[in-house]
Amino acid sequence: MKTIGLIGGMSWESTVTYYQTINREMNNRLGNLHSAKIILHSLDFDEIAKQQSSGDWMAMANTLLTAAKKLQHAGADCVLICTNTMHKVADNVANGIEIPLIHIADCTAKQLQLAGTSKVGLLGTKFTMQQEFYKGRLTKRHHINVVTPNEVQMEEVHRIIYQELCKGEISETSKQRYLTVIDELQQQGAQGVILGCTEIGLLIKQKDVDIPLYDTASIHGLAAVDFALSDKSVLS
């Protein structure tokens, strides 16, 4: 079994999901008392969130690269950035380490392709929904058509993530607002919806909707288990 390196804390609420998903899946596959070999480097999200607001992505890239190097030095065989938004600096991190970085968008695209989904709705922070580092990767690299909410809906989706979900607050009112947005994405032709912020899965579950949901935190965690149990030292 290879050792999984996690850059977490962004927010810690979703990092909990990663830890549970990875360990439960490892035990499901291996049985007995098996659990995953994990090294976690957890960051202070308040510092990151302030840099996001000011647009200081280079500072964030340096912070995450430092964390990744520490994980590599500690013996990790791969690195996961446990948040969608911070994959804006994923290439900076991947290019600065000698172990694989498992990219959350690539893992999600693989699941979409396996399901035959060619047009998908995307929910997440404004950075993820608006900028090309995520939806552009899905479109250009994986040929998946991405639709997003309108500007007003984007603001509300973003607000709920930072002001509620990242603090562990689960509101029925906010859940209904998300469900309305999901319904409108479906009306735009989305065959599924990416929960493109790792906290959204805390609020919206598959049982709440009749359209397939792709929970990126779970997808990313399962991909880490696949890698940890494979005989490969690099990603294919």
VENPE-V718032 format. One record per residue. N is the residue number from 1. RES is the residue in one letter. PHI is phi in whole degrees, 0 to 359 (NA if undefined). Layout:
n: (N	N)
res: (RES	RES)
phi: (PHI	PHI)
This chain:
n: (1	2	3	4	5	6	7	8	9	10	11	12	13	14	15	16	17	18	19	20	21	22	23	24	25	26	27	28	29	30	31	32	33	34	35	36	37	38	39	40	41	42	43	44	45	46	47	48	49	50	51	52	53	54	55	56	57	58	59	60	61	62	63	64	65	66	67	68	69	70	71	72	73	74	75	76	77	78	79	80	81	82	83	84	85	86	87	88	89	90	91	92	93	94	95	96	97	98	99	100	101	102	103	104	105	106	107	108	109	110	111	112	113	114	115	116	117	118	119	120	121	122	123	124	125	126	127	128	129	130	131	132	133	134	135	136	137	138	139	140	141	142	143	144	145	146	147	148	149	150	151	152	153	154	155	156	157	158	159	160	161	162	163	164	165	166	167	168	169	170	171	172	173	174	175	176	177	178	179	180	181	182	183	184	185	186	187	188	189	190	191	192	193	194	195	196	197	198	199	200	201	202	203	204	205	206	207	208	209	210	211	212	213	214	215	216	217	218	219	220	221	222	223	224	225	226	227	228	229	230	231	232	233	234	235	236)
res: (M	K	T	I	G	L	I	G	G	M	S	W	E	S	T	V	T	Y	Y	Q	T	I	N	R	E	M	N	N	R	L	G	N	L	H	S	A	K	I	I	L	H	S	L	D	F	D	E	I	A	K	Q	Q	S	S	G	D	W	M	A	M	A	N	T	L	L	T	A	A	K	K	L	Q	H	A	G	A	D	C	V	L	I	C	T	N	T	M	H	K	V	A	D	N	V	A	N	G	I	E	I	P	L	I	H	I	A	D	C	T	A	K	Q	L	Q	L	A	G	T	S	K	V	G	L	L	G	T	K	F	T	M	Q	Q	E	F	Y	K	G	R	L	T	K	R	H	H	I	N	V	V	T	P	N	E	V	Q	M	E	E	V	H	R	I	I	Y	Q	E	L	C	K	G	E	I	S	E	T	S	K	Q	R	Y	L	T	V	I	D	E	L	Q	Q	Q	G	A	Q	G	V	I	L	G	C	T	E	I	G	L	L	I	K	Q	K	D	V	D	I	P	L	Y	D	T	A	S	I	H	G	L	A	A	V	D	F	A	L	S	D	K	S	V	L	S)
phi: (NA	275	264	264	259	244	261	243	88	235	263	293	302	277	296	302	299	302	299	292	301	296	290	294	292	298	291	301	278	255	73	51	254	293	217	277	271	230	243	248	248	257	264	275	293	300	295	295	299	294	291	298	297	272	78	272	289	293	297	293	299	294	296	289	294	300	297	296	296	294	296	300	296	281	114	293	262	204	229	239	269	276	193	287	304	285	288	301	251	300	295	301	290	301	286	255	232	254	246	293	257	273	276	296	290	293	297	294	301	300	292	298	293	297	273	75	269	253	226	223	275	232	247	172	289	301	300	289	285	264	270	276	300	251	292	294	294	297	284	282	273	242	60	248	282	244	243	232	294	287	299	297	294	303	300	288	301	296	300	297	299	281	268	236	296	293	257	79	268	246	245	295	298	293	300	295	294	296	296	295	296	299	298	290	297	296	294	278	104	295	271	195	227	276	278	274	223	292	273	297	296	285	256	247	243	302	294	278	221	254	245	300	253	241	279	294	297	292	300	296	298	293	295	296	294	305	294	297	261	275	263	266	258	226	282	278)
